[in-house]
Amino acid sequence: MTRRTLQTGATGTLGSALRPRLRDAGHGVVAASRSPPTGGGTDVEWAAMDLIDGTGIRDAVADVDVVVHAATAPQGDTEAVDVRGTERLLEAAADAGVSNFVYVSIVGVDEIPYSYYERKLTAERAVAESPVPSTIVRATQFHSFVRDVLETIARVPIWPLPTGIRLQPIAVDEAAAAIADYATSEAGGRAPAVGGPEILTVRDLAETYRDVRGLRRPIVRLPLPGKVAAGFRSGAACCPDRTVGTTTWKAWLEAEHRDRLAADAKR
Ligand SMILES: NC(=O)c1ccc[n+]([C@@H]2O[C@H](COP(=O)([O-])OP(=O)(O)OC[C@H]3O[C@@H](n4cnc5c(N)ncnc54)[C@H](OP(=O)(O)O)[C@@H]3O)[C@@H](O)[C@H]2O)c1
């Protein structure tokens, strides 16, 4: 029998990589978004859901066995989406008899007192304490996230950066593959984390980005005081014993750069 799996955050960076993985693994995917695509042509069933006001949650969860919860609002109302939205979803999942609620979290949320991470930690606790059987899997930063951050300063002539911060970025496809493996009908509790193949400082990351993009910009150390930066510098956002991904930052950037040049050439 096809397992029905609700995927929240299905339009996001991770969600877009997870959708085909789950479908190819034989799940009947119900993909949730506040604005599902219209006009057909998609390969999964879509459900309209808003975690802030609760629209569509109960209908979407009603007949699924597994939930993979990857919706988030790091820049928006994190408390409403990530904390209260997760609690609402858990209540609906409990009533629907969901057998495995997979919650996607971030490596270091318990050690780095960054407000977004604190909310993710609160959500993790709600998941762990809920009567719904669950799996909590933490991942490190996606390559595309690091790229987006560096892109914001790319045009500035000098790059002031917190060079000592250490990260272990992973290709989102590889993170999605590992997370999809947890979407079974048996809950796994706290699952081993999912990290990229190497730990790099922000200086390493920025230098590689600069070289691959063919830019010439000096990088200067931006001293960042406080516990958040100290947590990132200490390596708390890394999981050295869980190097699941194999695509390095440099290889990922080079492939992306080639694709970008090829797309530009076609225009
Ligand atoms: N990005 C990273 O580097 C990284 C690293 C480790 C772990 N993670 C975790 O991985 C998960 C996915 O992250 P991501 O970077 O892929 O996120 P993302 O690209 O920002 O996507 C966020 C998703 O959440 C949905 N969403 C936002 N507000 C919503 C609301 N009110 N109701 C329902 N859905 C809502 C969005 O859907 P619509 O806008 O279509 O409604 C979108 O699909 C998160 O749990 C995140 O903490 C991310």
The ligand as an SDF file (V2000), in Angstrom:
LIG
                    3D

 48 52  0  0  0  0  0  0  0  0999 V2000
   18.4560   26.5860    4.9520 N   0  0  0  0  0  0  0  0  0  0  0  0
   19.3770   25.9040    5.6450 C   0  0  0  0  0  0  0  0  0  0  0  0
   20.5920   26.0820    5.4260 O   0  0  0  0  0  0  0  0  0  0  0  0
   18.9370   24.8640    6.6630 C   0  0  0  0  0  0  0  0  0  0  0  0
   19.9220   24.1010    7.3040 C   0  0  0  0  0  0  0  0  0  0  0  0
   19.5440   23.1320    8.2240 C   0  0  0  0  0  0  0  0  0  0  0  0
   18.2020   22.9280    8.5120 C   0  0  0  0  0  0  0  0  0  0  0  0
   17.2690   23.7090    7.8890 N   0  0  0  0  0  0  0  0  0  0  0  0
   15.8580   23.4530    8.2050 C   0  0  0  0  0  0  0  0  0  0  0  0
   15.2770   22.8560    7.0650 O   0  0  0  0  0  0  0  0  0  0  0  0
   13.8980   23.2150    7.0030 C   0  0  0  0  0  0  0  0  0  0  0  0
   13.5990   23.8380    5.6460 C   0  0  0  0  0  0  0  0  0  0  0  0
   14.3820   25.0090    5.5140 O   0  0  0  0  0  0  0  0  0  0  0  0
   14.4890   25.7680    4.1150 P   0  0  0  0  0  0  0  0  0  0  0  0
   15.7300   26.5710    4.1610 O   0  0  0  0  0  0  0  0  0  0  0  0
   14.2400   24.8060    3.0130 O   0  0  0  0  0  0  0  0  0  0  0  0
   13.2470   26.7550    4.2360 O   0  0  0  0  0  0  0  0  0  0  0  0
   12.7170   27.8080    3.1470 P   0  0  0  0  0  0  0  0  0  0  0  0
   13.3800   27.6310    1.8370 O   0  0  0  0  0  0  0  0  0  0  0  0
   12.7630   29.1580    3.7990 O   0  0  0  0  0  0  0  0  0  0  0  0
   11.1990   27.3740    2.9590 O   0  0  0  0  0  0  0  0  0  0  0  0
   10.2780   27.6220    3.9730 C   0  0  0  0  0  0  0  0  0  0  0  0
    9.0010   26.8650    3.6540 C   0  0  0  0  0  0  0  0  0  0  0  0
    8.0900   27.0970    4.7400 O   0  0  0  0  0  0  0  0  0  0  0  0
    6.8210   27.4130    4.1980 C   0  0  0  0  0  0  0  0  0  0  0  0
    6.1220   28.3290    5.0750 N   0  0  0  0  0  0  0  0  0  0  0  0
    6.5510   29.5490    5.5120 C   0  0  0  0  0  0  0  0  0  0  0  0
    5.6160   30.1230    6.2720 N   0  0  0  0  0  0  0  0  0  0  0  0
    4.5540   29.2580    6.3170 C   0  0  0  0  0  0  0  0  0  0  0  0
    3.2690   29.2810    6.9390 C   0  0  0  0  0  0  0  0  0  0  0  0
    2.8410   30.3480    7.6420 N   0  0  0  0  0  0  0  0  0  0  0  0
    2.4570   28.2110    6.7780 N   0  0  0  0  0  0  0  0  0  0  0  0
    2.8480   27.1500    6.0350 C   0  0  0  0  0  0  0  0  0  0  0  0
    4.0580   27.0610    5.4310 N   0  0  0  0  0  0  0  0  0  0  0  0
    4.8890   28.1070    5.5610 C   0  0  0  0  0  0  0  0  0  0  0  0
    7.0820   28.0440    2.8300 C   0  0  0  0  0  0  0  0  0  0  0  0
    5.9880   27.7290    1.9850 O   0  0  0  0  0  0  0  0  0  0  0  0
    5.0510   28.7960    1.2480 P   0  0  0  0  0  0  0  0  0  0  0  0
    5.7870   30.1080    1.2320 O   0  0  0  0  0  0  0  0  0  0  0  0
    4.8470   28.1970   -0.1150 O   0  0  0  0  0  0  0  0  0  0  0  0
    3.8180   28.8160    2.0610 O   0  0  0  0  0  0  0  0  0  0  0  0
    8.3300   27.2890    2.3670 C   0  0  0  0  0  0  0  0  0  0  0  0
    7.9650   26.1300    1.6370 O   0  0  0  0  0  0  0  0  0  0  0  0
   13.6460   24.1480    8.1890 C   0  0  0  0  0  0  0  0  0  0  0  0
   13.1550   23.4040    9.2640 O   0  0  0  0  0  0  0  0  0  0  0  0
   15.0330   24.6860    8.5180 C   0  0  0  0  0  0  0  0  0  0  0  0
   15.1480   25.0760    9.8490 O   0  0  0  0  0  0  0  0  0  0  0  0
   17.5910   24.6610    6.9570 C   0  0  0  0  0  0  0  0  0  0  0  0
  1  2  1  0
  2  3  2  0
  2  4  1  0
  4  5  1  0
  4 48  2  0
  5  6  2  0
  6  7  1  0
  7  8  2  0
  8  9  1  0
  8 48  1  0
  9 10  1  0
  9 46  1  0
 10 11  1  0
 11 12  1  0
 11 44  1  0
 12 13  1  0
 13 14  1  0
 14 15  2  0
 14 16  1  0
 14 17  1  0
 17 18  1  0
 18 19  2  0
 18 20  1  0
 18 21  1  0
 21 22  1  0
 22 23  1  0
 23 24  1  0
 23 42  1  0
 24 25  1  0
 25 26  1  0
 25 36  1  0
 26 27  1  0
 26 35  1  0
 27 28  2  0
 28 29  1  0
 29 30  1  0
 29 35  2  0
 30 31  1  0
 30 32  2  0
 32 33  1  0
 33 34  2  0
 34 35  1  0
 36 37  1  0
 36 42  1  0
 37 38  1  0
 38 39  2  0
 38 40  1  0
 38 41  1  0
 42 43  1  0
 44 45  1  0
 44 46  1  0
 46 47  1  0
M  CHG  2   8   1  16  -1
M  END
$$$$
